[in-house]
Amino acid sequence: MQRVTAEVAVVGGGPAGLTAAIALALAGAETALVAKGATAADYRTTFLLASSVTALDTLGVWARGHEHAAPLRVMRMIDDTARLLRAPEVAFAASEIGLEAFGHNIENRFLLAALKAHAGELAALTAIEDEADGLEIADGQVTVNCKGGATVGARLVVAADGRQSRCRSAAGIDLKGRAYRQTALTLNLGHGRPHRDIATEFHTEAGPFTLVPLPGRRSSLVFVVGSDDAPRLAALADADMAAEIERRSHSIIGRIEVEPGRGVFPLTVETATRFAARRVALIGEAAHVIPPIGAQGLNLGLRDAATIVELAVAARRDGLDVGADGLTGRYDAMRRADVTSRTLAVDLLNRSLLSDFLPLAAARGLSLFLLDRLGPLRRAALREGVMPLASQPRLMRGEMI
Ligand SMILES: Cc1cc2nc3c(=O)[nH]c(=O)nc-3n(C[C@H](O)[C@H](O)[C@H](O)COP(=O)(O)OP(=O)(O)OC[C@H]3O[C@@H](n4cnc5c(N)ncnc54)[C@H](O)[C@@H]3O)c2cc1C
């Protein structure tokens, strides 16, 4: 039976786990990655903020995937509700804050392929293609027991095993959350007119309808609808779906051709009550799930990964225990404000769209109006969106850990 000993074990081979494992191994830490193979095809795309792209570039991953990514240079928001108080249309350009692009949109399959290829070349990284069945947490060490019988002993477990995280349960960490009565439909599409690197978010009474550029005359769509309406829309024949999208997008990118591969994601918000305990640090969706509005989820997950790696590598260089309570406690404190503020912002925007309550609609309209008109506020908000001041791990600043 395979027995591996490492300084850090990462459980979960999604984008957050792979990023953490790569960063650890590049910093010289003996790392074991327990990752089971993908079960279903993922046709989604991820919009990566410029700071996340910088982190992946610093790790050498971006060079392997960048040709599949499209830059987003302008963000447009259009109030498409039929309400009495409608927000003004606003557009923000990355050039206003001195950036070439707010970030890049990439299909998940290309992002994962780039991460896996890079991970496969690192001498300090041992990959175990299996599922973690449980953890045994003892003084000074955690053992990851895998389904196939392999065991991994490590001082710290980075749990990146997604929203149903077994590692989270094993560490005794609870989850708080709730479901929205909304569902995100996702698909990719071709279109007759160029997107000109512009993402457009239509705010509707059911939630945002967001088109984000992909390379060429292609875009990805995240289409938030009421959960009652989702099964009917998701089952539309391609031609009817294309007509529906063209109607809802007011033909701004011309004739639509939908591609195979639709996704249906009921919206939930879930946050772990602690981000670390008993030698287990949660990252990515094992720590927090937020609705796909404003493209925050994986960007937060990558900041989690960069933060725990930075702390572990610093401890290791000082000859300290990388899984000590002090370190995991600091990780929890360092991630709390970033995760809480993004979760609240997404929730507030979503509620302001759904609500018929006039003051809330007015507040959204006023916020967008002020953002549109007040230069310094506008630039501060844009900078905060791309590069949150409170959470800038070194990787996000382009510094190797
Ligand atoms: C419709 C939609 C659109 C989105 N768009 C964006 C966007 O534009 N930008 C953005 O930043 N975020 C976006 N997100 C969020 C983003 O997709 C997630 O944050 C991200 O996929 C989470 O990555 P992860 O690595 O934490 O988890 P996952 O991708 O879920 O990976 C977890 C991995 O762990 C593995 N695993 C589970 N259990 C075990 C076990 N016991 N042992 C071993 N392995 C295990 C799983 O097989 C999986 O490979 C979107 C989400 C949705 C639903």
The ligand as a Tripos MOL2 file, in Angstrom:
@<TRIPOS>MOLECULE
LIG
   53    58     1     0     0
SMALL
NO_CHARGES

@<TRIPOS>ATOM
      1 C1        -22.0620   29.2010  -13.1390 C.3       1 LIG1
      2 C2        -20.8000   29.5740  -12.4200 C.ar      1 LIG1
      3 C3        -19.9460   30.5320  -12.9450 C.ar      1 LIG1
      4 C4        -18.8020   30.9150  -12.2590 C.ar      1 LIG1
      5 N1        -18.0150   31.8910  -12.7920 N.ar      1 LIG1
      6 C5        -16.9400   32.3200  -12.0950 C.ar      1 LIG1
      7 C6        -16.1160   33.3640  -12.6070 C.ar      1 LIG1
      8 O1        -16.3530   33.8720  -13.6960 O.2       1 LIG1
      9 N2        -15.0590   33.7730  -11.8460 N.ar      1 LIG1
     10 C7        -14.7820   33.2170  -10.6320 C.ar      1 LIG1
     11 O2        -13.8170   33.6430   -9.9900 O.2       1 LIG1
     12 N3        -15.5250   32.2090  -10.1500 N.ar      1 LIG1
     13 C8        -16.5970   31.7490  -10.8370 C.ar      1 LIG1
     14 N4        -17.3440   30.7220  -10.3540 N.ar      1 LIG1
     15 C9        -16.9250   30.0530   -9.1210 C.3       1 LIG1
     16 C10       -15.8750   29.0020   -9.4300 C.3       1 LIG1
     17 O3        -16.3530   28.1360  -10.4430 O.3       1 LIG1
     18 C11       -15.5540   28.2020   -8.1770 C.3       1 LIG1
     19 O4        -15.1560   29.1000   -7.1780 O.3       1 LIG1
     20 C12       -14.4140   27.2310   -8.4230 C.3       1 LIG1
     21 O5        -14.7090   26.2990   -9.3990 O.3       1 LIG1
     22 C13       -14.1090   26.4920   -7.1420 C.3       1 LIG1
     23 O6        -12.9040   25.8140   -7.3290 O.3       1 LIG1
     24 P1        -12.4080   24.8140   -6.1920 P.3       1 LIG1
     25 O7        -11.0970   24.3030   -6.6670 O.co2     1 LIG1
     26 O8        -12.5250   25.4290   -4.8670 O.co2     1 LIG1
     27 O9        -13.5150   23.6520   -6.1880 O.3       1 LIG1
     28 P2        -13.9050   22.5840   -7.2940 P.3       1 LIG1
     29 O10       -13.6950   23.1140   -8.6530 O.co2     1 LIG1
     30 O11       -15.2620   22.0890   -6.9110 O.co2     1 LIG1
     31 O12       -12.8440   21.4300   -7.0800 O.3       1 LIG1
     32 C14       -12.9260   20.5440   -6.0060 C.3       1 LIG1
     33 C15       -12.1720   19.3060   -6.4230 C.3       1 LIG1
     34 O13       -12.0570   18.4240   -5.3180 O.3       1 LIG1
     35 C16       -12.3440   17.1080   -5.7350 C.3       1 LIG1
     36 N5        -12.7840   16.3580   -4.5510 N.ar      1 LIG1
     37 C17       -13.9610   16.4510   -3.8980 C.ar      1 LIG1
     38 N6        -13.9570   15.6090   -2.8650 N.ar      1 LIG1
     39 C18       -12.7500   14.9760   -2.8710 C.ar      1 LIG1
     40 C19       -12.1730   13.9920   -2.0430 C.ar      1 LIG1
     41 N7        -12.8140   13.4760   -0.9950 N.pl3     1 LIG1
     42 N8        -10.9180   13.5740   -2.3370 N.ar      1 LIG1
     43 C20       -10.2350   14.1010   -3.3920 C.ar      1 LIG1
     44 N9        -10.7430   15.0370   -4.2030 N.ar      1 LIG1
     45 C21       -11.9930   15.4600   -3.9390 C.ar      1 LIG1
     46 C22       -13.3960   17.2620   -6.8150 C.3       1 LIG1
     47 O14       -13.4370   16.1440   -7.6680 O.3       1 LIG1
     48 C23       -12.8710   18.5050   -7.5290 C.3       1 LIG1
     49 O15       -11.9370   18.1710   -8.5110 O.3       1 LIG1
     50 C24       -18.4960   30.3230  -11.0200 C.ar      1 LIG1
     51 C25       -19.3300   29.3330  -10.4930 C.ar      1 LIG1
     52 C26       -20.4780   28.9670  -11.1760 C.ar      1 LIG1
     53 C27       -21.3850   27.9210  -10.5720 C.3       1 LIG1
@<TRIPOS>BOND
     1     1     2 1
     2     2     3 ar
     3     2    52 ar
     4     3     4 ar
     5     4     5 ar
     6     4    50 ar
     7     5     6 ar
     8     6     7 ar
     9     6    13 1
    10     7     8 2
    11     7     9 ar
    12     9    10 ar
    13    10    11 2
    14    10    12 ar
    15    12    13 ar
    16    13    14 ar
    17    14    15 1
    18    14    50 ar
    19    15    16 1
    20    16    17 1
    21    16    18 1
    22    18    19 1
    23    18    20 1
    24    20    21 1
    25    20    22 1
    26    22    23 1
    27    23    24 1
    28    24    25 2
    29    24    26 1
    30    24    27 1
    31    27    28 1
    32    28    29 2
    33    28    30 1
    34    28    31 1
    35    31    32 1
    36    32    33 1
    37    33    34 1
    38    33    48 1
    39    34    35 1
    40    35    36 1
    41    35    46 1
    42    36    37 ar
    43    36    45 ar
    44    37    38 ar
    45    38    39 ar
    46    39    40 ar
    47    39    45 ar
    48    40    41 1
    49    40    42 ar
    50    42    43 ar
    51    43    44 ar
    52    44    45 ar
    53    46    47 1
    54    46    48 1
    55    48    49 1
    56    50    51 ar
    57    51    52 ar
    58    52    53 1
@<TRIPOS>SUBSTRUCTURE
     1 LIG1         1 GROUP 0 **** ****
